[in-house]
Amino acid sequence: ELSQGSILETFEAHTKAVWSVGVAPDKQGFVTGSADHDVKFWEFELMSDDDNPGRKRLSATHIKTLKMSEDVLCVKYSPDQRLLAVALLDSTVKIFFADTLKFFLSLYGHKLPVLTMDISSDSSLLVTGSADKNIKIWGLDYGDCHRSIFAHDDSIMGIQFVPATHLVFSVSKDKTIKCWDVDKFEHVQTLQGHQAEIWSIAISNDGNTVVTGSHDLSLRTWECTQELLVLSE
């Protein structure tokens, strides 16, 4: 319960560390990926609240499991909920059809594991960020790699599309936040301010606010401005 900062329920979901959680675009459930090699699917449900008779509270039920051959580091639904991307410890990304869980594509190319990934709002592009310091841009029609970009000086810990665009923000252990145009394969901007590794990033639905979380014990909020940005040649 966010308003009270209290835990409503704890699930014994996996036998090893849970590395990733992805909410389904229809908001009816979520998926979890773990070091126990399992991808588990959960549905939200409303349950009676024992502490508040007559009221309901949110819970979740495990509905199915997808067994993988390696540790699962990251899971991500496409916004149209047609596909599910699963990043594995063997540095590959497997793509499955979300409804049937039938295998669709395997994406090879990273030299070290993919730690983070995101799919564009139009469900056409997948971007992956890896411990090999590279960002790769993939087409989801055929699984072709459009471009590989040496993006940071250390592992890439978070990557996210700006909603309704093909602009991407990435964050890294190198303490920087970078913006990329993945249609033109151009570096747009670098933001600095954190004093230690950056672990995560979140972007508002309107695309105007970016929040980053760092090992320096701070959250930083970055606002989009109307200031003209001229890219150097």
Helices and strands as residue ranges (DSSP letters): E 18-23, E 29-34, E 38-48, E 56-67, E 72-77, E 83-88, E 93-97, E 103-107, E 114-119, E 125-130, E 134-139, E 145-150, E 156-161, E 167-172, E 176-181, E 186-192, E 198-203, E 209-214, E 219-223
